[in-house]
């Protein structure tokens, strides 16, 4: 009777996961104490999404500029929510509040 031998082969699995940096800041020109969450630098995995919330006590107009592009109006609601989806590169986001003109 032959003896059975066990052989183990090490298999190395290499996963390449890219991380990107998203930097977000808030300029509160409306002056009512707006805040941004998250603010500052956040590391994210490629393809993921990142949710932002602007707490906007004065119900000022809220705009967003992404990567030095054109400013886009988001809302004057409170809070203002924005999702950056399918992140495939580093991004810089600037949220800006601006006091709405009366009526």
LINCORCOR-V244466 format. One record per backbone hydrogen bond with DSSP energy under -0.5 kcal/mol. CO is the residue of the C=O (numbers start at 1). NH is the residue of the N-H. Records with the same first field share a line. If there is no record, write none. Layout:
CO=NH, NH
//
This chain:
5=7
8=10
10=12
11=13
12=14
13=15
14=16
15=17
16=18
18=46
20=44
21=23, 91
22=24, 42
23=93
24=40
25=95
26=28
27=29, 97
28=31
35=55
37=53
40=24
42=22
44=20
45=48
48=87
50=84
52=82
53=37, 55
54=56, 79, 80
55=35
56=59
61=98
62=74, 75
63=96
64=72
65=67, 94
66=69
72=64
75=62
79=81
80=54
82=52
83=85
84=50
87=47
91=23
92=67
93=25, 95
94=65
95=27
96=63
97=29
98=61
//
